[in-house]
Amino acid sequence: MIPKTILRDALARALSQGGDFAEIFCQDRRSNVLVLLDGRLTDAVTGRLHGAGIRVYNGLNSVYVHTNDTSREGLLRAAQKAADAVGAKPEVPDIALVGSIAPNRHAVRALPMDVPGAKKAALLARASAAARGVSAEIAQVSASLRTSETDVLIANSEGLCVEDARVYTRFAVSAVAAGGGENQTGSESPGALMGFELFDGRVDVEARARQAAERAVTMLHAEPCPAGVMPVVIDGGFGGVIFHEACGHSLEAAAVAFGNSEFCGKLGQQIASEKVTAVDDGTIANEWGSLNIDDEGNPTTRLVLIENGILKNYMVDRLNGRRMGLPSTGSGRRQDYTFAPTSRMRNTTIEPGTDDEAEIIASCGDGLYAKVMGGGSVNPVTGEFNFAVSEGYLIRGGRIDRPVRGAMLIGRGAEVLRKIDRVGRNMWMAQGMCGASSGSIPTNVGQPMIRVTDITVGGR
C-alpha cells in the first residue's frame, strides 16, 4: 500500500521528539450497502474509506494523529504533529522494517464487491417475501446486505511491517408484526469474515427471515412477563451477550489497567462456577469476530479467560500491557484508522458443558426461558447490568409453558457467573457490533444453553 521508505521516514519523524515507540496503521476499505424496505430498494450505497493513523508512545503517554492523506508529505505532517505532542528528549531512531503478509486462515471464494447488484437485490427480495409469507400480521419487513473488503498495513518502530486483507459479509432482516394497536419486532442478522459464499449453504436468508417474522408474531400475542426473582434458562447463540457485556468488558485491559473492573487483581482466583469455561478466540476460520492479525499487527490468539471457574487471563493490547506489565494477547482492535486501538473482544464464548438441554429445562421448576436475548447496558466497574429478552417463555413445572414479553434480566456479572449451575452440550454463536472507545467492531457472542439458579427478572 505504501513503500517502506516512506513508512520508515514517517516513523522516524514520529520519534524525532523523543517518543520511545511509533506505529502507523494504514487502511483502504471498499464497502457496499443495500437496503430493501417493504419490497422497494431504498438504499444502494458504495463507499471507500482510506487513510492512516500514527501513534507515538512516551512511556505510558500516547498520542494519536490520523489523516486521509497517505502521500509522503501527508504522513510526514501527521507524524510531526504526533511528535510535537509527545515533546520529550529528542533522539535519532534507527528503524529497519521487515515486511510480511499475514498468513490467511479465512478463505474467500467470492469477493462481494464483484457480485452484481441485481443478484444482491434478488437475495433481499427472497428474504422479504419469506417474512411476509409467515402471517398477515406482518406489517413491515426490512432486509439489508452489508459487505466490505479492507486492506490494512501496520508498521512500527520495532521493525514490524505486515499486511492483511479482510472481507466481511452480513445479512440482516427485521419483521414487524402489528395487531390490536401494538407492534412487536423480530430480527436476524447473520454475518461472517467471508465473501458472498456465505449464502451457499451457511446462511439461508429465507429461513432466517421466517424466523424473524415468527418471533415477531409470537411476541405480539405474548402476555406480559411477571416480575420477581426466579431461575432463568438462557439459550445459546446471542444469549452469550450477557457474558460479553456483563463480564467480557470487565476482563479487557482497557478497564483492568485503570482499576475500573470488578475483576482487578483476581488472576488465579475463582470468579465463576466450576461449570464455566470462557474463551475469547480470534483464530476460528471465517468467524465474524476473527482476524489474522489484530490492529496492532500481532497474531490473533485463542485466549482462555476463565477455566473451570478460575480467572486465567485478561484481554491485553500494547499500551495497557505496558501499564499492567503483561504481553499483548492479540486483542488490540479499532473501528478504522480514525481510532487508536485498545483491548477488545473477538469471538467470546462460554464453552460447551456436559448437561442435557432437556434436563436443564426440566430441572428448572418454575422460571423463565430466555430463548433470544436483546440489547442492554452494563457498568463495567460494578458489573451491574440489565438486558431485554427478545423472545421469552415461562417455565411451569419443568415444562415450557407460554410466551411472555417485556422481560428484563437484572443483576451483577460476578454474581451471575457463580450462579450458573447447568451448561449444555451444544454451543453456537451469533453476530453483533460492539461499541467502545476504539469504535464499533464485529464481535461474536456465544454459549450453550445455561441455567442461572436465580436472577431478578423485571416485568409486570
N, C-alpha and C positions, 0 to 999 in steps of 0.2 A: 504493500500500500504506500509506504513512504520509505525512501532509501535510507540505509543505515547511517550514511554520513550525516544526513540531516537529523536523524534521531539522536546520534551521538553529540552533535553540536548543540541541540536543544537541551539535552540532559546536562551537558557541561555548563551551559548558560544558567540552567535552573539551580545548579550548585555553586554558582560563581560568588554568591554572598555568604557561603559557609554552611549551607544545609548539609546533612550527612547522608541523605538518600533522596533520589528523584525517580519519578516514574512517568511514563507517557502512555495513555490509553487512547488508541485511535479506533474509530468506528465508522462503518459505512453500512447503513440499513436501508433496504428497499422493502416497502410494505404495501399491502392491498387490503381494503375493507369493502365488503359487500353487505348490504342490509336489505332484507325483504320484509315489508310490513303489510300484512293482510293481502298478500299476493302481488304487491307492487314493489318494484325496486326503488327504494328511496335514497340510497347512498351507494356510490361506487367511486371509491377514492384510492388513488395510488400516490404514495409519498416516498420521500427519500430523506434520511437524516444522516448528516456527515459532519464529523468534527473530531476534536481531540481534547483531552483533559490532561493537565500537567499537575502533578502533586510533588511537594517537597516537604521533607521532614527536617526538623532540627530538634533532636531528642524526642520529646513527646508532643512537640508542637507541629502542626500540619497545616500547610497552605494548599488550596486547590484553585486552579485557574483553568477555564475552558474556553475554547474558540472554535468557530466553524471555518476558520482559515487555516488549512493544513499545508500551506506553502511554507518554504523555508523561513520567509520573513514573518509569516503569521505565527509559526511555532516559536521562533526566537523571541517575538514580542511577548507572547504568553509566558514563556519561560522566564523572561526578565521580570515580569510582574510578580511571578511567584517568588523568584529570588529576592527581589526587593522587600517583599512582605516578610520573608524569613529574617533578614537582617542580622546575620551572625558574623563570625570571623571569616573573611574571605580565604578560600583555598583554591588550588588548581587541581581539579579532579582528573583522574586517568581512567577513561571508560573504554572497555573493549566489549562490543556486543557480539554475541554468538546467536545467530539466527536459527529458528527451527519452526516446524509446523506441528501443532499439537496432534498426536495420534487420535484418529476419529473412531469413537465407539458407536456413532449414531448414523447408520447408513441412510441415505436419502435416494429414492428411486425416481421421484417426480417433483422437480422444483416447482413450487406453487406459482411462481411468477411466470412460468412457461405455460400454465394451464389456461386455455381460453376462457374469457369472462362468461361466455354463454354456457359453458359446462358448469362453472361455479354457480351461476344463477339457476340452472336447472336443478342442481342438488338442493338449493334452498327451497325451490318451488315444491319439490317432492316432500320435503320435511313439513312445509306449511300445510300442504294438502293432507298429510297423515295426521297432523294435530287436529285439523278441522274435522276430520272424519271420526274422531272419538265421540263427540257429543254435540248436539245442537246448542248446548250451553256454552261452548267455546266461542267467546265474543271477539277475541283478538289473538293473532299469532304473529310473533316477530322472530325471524331467523337471520343469523348473520354468519359470515365466514371471515376470519382474520388470519392473514398469512404474512410472514416476513422472512427475509433472507438477510443475514448480517455477517459481515466480515469484521474481525477485530484484530488489532495488532497491539501487543503490550511490550514495552521495553523499559528497562530500569538501569540505574547506575551500578548495579551489581553484575551487569553483563547479560541479563535476560533479554531475549528478543524472540517472541513467539507469536504465531498467527493462528487463528481459529476461524471456523465457519459455523454458523448456527442457523438452522431452518426451523421455524415454528408454524404449525397449522392448528387452528382452533375453530370449532363449530359451536354455535350456541342457539338455543331455541327457547322461547318463552311463550306460554299459553295462558290466557286469562279466561276464567270461567265466570259467568255472570248469571245472577238469578236472585229474586227476592230482594232486590235493592242492594246486593252485596257482590263483591268481586273477590276471587282468590286466584293466585298465580302459581304456576308450576314451571320449573325451568331445568334445563340440562345444558352442560357446556363442556363437552369432552375436547381435549387437545393433546398434542404430543410434540416432541422435538423430532419432527419428521416432515416429509413432504405430503403431497396430495394422495399418496398411497395410504394415508390414514383411513381413507374411505374404501379401501379394498379389503374389507373383512374385519378390520379392527373397530371401526365406528359405523354403525348402521343409523343413518340420520333419521330415517322414518321411524325406526323403533324408539330412538331417543325422543323424537317429537311426540310420539304417542305416550311415552312415559310422563313427559311434562304435562300433557293435556289431561291424562288420567289423574295425576296428582292434584291438579287444579280443581277438577270436578269432585274428587273425593273430599278435599278440604272445604269446598263450597257447601257440602251437605254435612260437614262435621259439626258436632256440638262443642261449646267452649270447654277447654281443659280445666278440671278442678285444680285449685292450688293446694300446696302442702308439701311436707317432707315425705319422700317415698323412694323405693328402689326404682332405678331407671336403667333400662337396657338401651344402649346406644349402638346402632348398626354400623357396619363398616363404611368404607369409602369416605364421603365427606363428613362422617361422624368424627374423623380424625382432626377436624378443625378445632375441637376442644383442646386436644393436646397441643396442637400448633400454636394456638393463641394463648391459652392459659398457662402453658408450661414451656413450649418451644422458645418463645421470645425471651423468657427469663433465663434460658440457657445460652443465649447469644452473648458473646463477649462485649458487644456494644452496651449491654445492660450490666453484666457482671463486673467489667473493669472499673465501673464507677460506683459500685456498691448498690446499684439500683435493681437488685434481683433478690427474691426470697431464697435463691439457691447459692448465694455467695458463700465461698469458703466451705462448701459441702462435698467436694470431690472425695470419693471413697466412702461416703456415708449413705445409709439407706434413706431414700426420699420417696419411695413408692412401694406399693405392694410387691411381694416376690413374684407375682404373676406378670409384672410389667417389664418388658424389654423394649426400649425405644431406640430407633436408629434414624440418623439423617444421612441419606445415601445419594450422592450426586453421580454415581457411576452406572446406574441402571440404564441399559440401552434404550434410547429413544423416548425416555420418560420426560414429561413436561418440565420437571424441575432439575433435570440432569444437565451436565456440561462436560466438555473435555477438560477444560481448564477454568478456574474461576476468573473473576475480573481483575485479579492482580497477577495473573499468569501462572498460578500454582496448579498442579494437577488436582483434579477433584478427587474426593475420597468417600469411602464408606465409614461413617463415624458412629460408633456405638455411644449413645448418650447415657442411657440407663440400662443396666444389665441385671435382671432378676431383682429389681428394686434399688440397686446401688448406682449412684451417680458416678459415671466413668469419665465423661468429657464435656467440655463446653465447645461451642462453635466459635472459632477464632479467626479473625482477619489479621493482617500485618500490623496495623497501628495499635489495635487493642492488645495484640500479642506482646508488643513492646511493653505496654503498661502492666501486663499480667505476668511477664516472663515466660510466655508459652509460645510454641511454634504455631504457624498458620495451619489450619486444618482444611485449606482449600475452600473456605466459606466466604471469601470476600466477593460481594456482589453489588451491582448497581443497575439502575434502570437503563441508563445510557451515558454518553460521555459528559453530559452536563452535571452528573452527580459524582461525588467522591464515594468510593466503595466502603462498606462496613460489613460486619458479620451478619449473614442471613441464612435462612434455611433453604433446603433444596427439595428432596423427596423425604418428608418426615413422617415416620410411621410407628405405630405400636405393632410389634411383630406378632405372628400367629402364636396361639397358645394350644392347649390340649382339650378345651371344653367343647362339648357338643352344643351347637346352636339351639336345637330344640330343647335341650335340658336347661339352657340358660333362661329361656322364656318360662319353662315350666316351674323352675325354682324361684321365680320372681314373686309368686303370690299375687298381691295387688300392687300395681305400679304403673309406670309409663314406658312405652316402647317408642323411642325416638328413631324412626326409620330413616329420615332425612333431616340433616341439620341445615340451618340457615346462617345468617350473619350474627355478629355480636360485638362485644367490646371487652377489653381486659386492661387492668392496671398491672404492668409487669413488676412493679416494685412490691406490691402486696399479693399479686396473683388473683385478685378478685375479678370475677368475670360474670357476664350474662350472655346467653346465646338463645336465639329463637329456634324453635323446632318447626321446620317447614312441613313435615308430614309426621304426625304422631298418632299413637293408638293407646287407649287404656288397656292394661292387662288386668284381668279379673280371674282369680283362682288359677293362675298359671297358664291362662289362655289369652290370646289376643282378642279383645272384645269389640271395640268400636273406635272409629276415628275421632280425634279431638283436635281442635285448632287453638292457636293463641298461647301455646305452651312456651315458657321460658325456663332455661336451666340456669340456676344462680349458685355460685359457690366460690371456692378458692382452689387454684390449681394444685397446690401441695396437698390439700385435704382430699381432693378427688383422686389423686394418684394413689393414696394409701387406701382408699375405699373400693378400688377395683378388685373384685373377688372372683370374676369369671372372665376368661379371654378365649374367644372362639378359635376355630381352626383355619378359617378361610379369610384371608386378608385381601382387600383390594383398595385401590387409590382413586382419588378424584382430584380434579384440577382447579386451581384458583390463582388469583393475583394477590400478592402480599405487599402491602404498603408500609414503608418505614422511612428512616432518614435518608436512605440512598435510593428512594423512589419505589416504583411498583415493578415487581419482578414475578416471573412464573414460578409457582411452587406447587408441589403435590402434597396432599394430606392423605392419610390412610390408616386403617386399622381393621382388625376383625371385629365381630360383634363383641361388646364388652358389657359387663354389668357393674354398676356402681351401687353399693349397698344402700346408700341413702343420699339424697341430694334435694335441695329446695327447688320445687317446681312452681313457677309463677303462672297464674291463670286466674280463673274466677272461683 
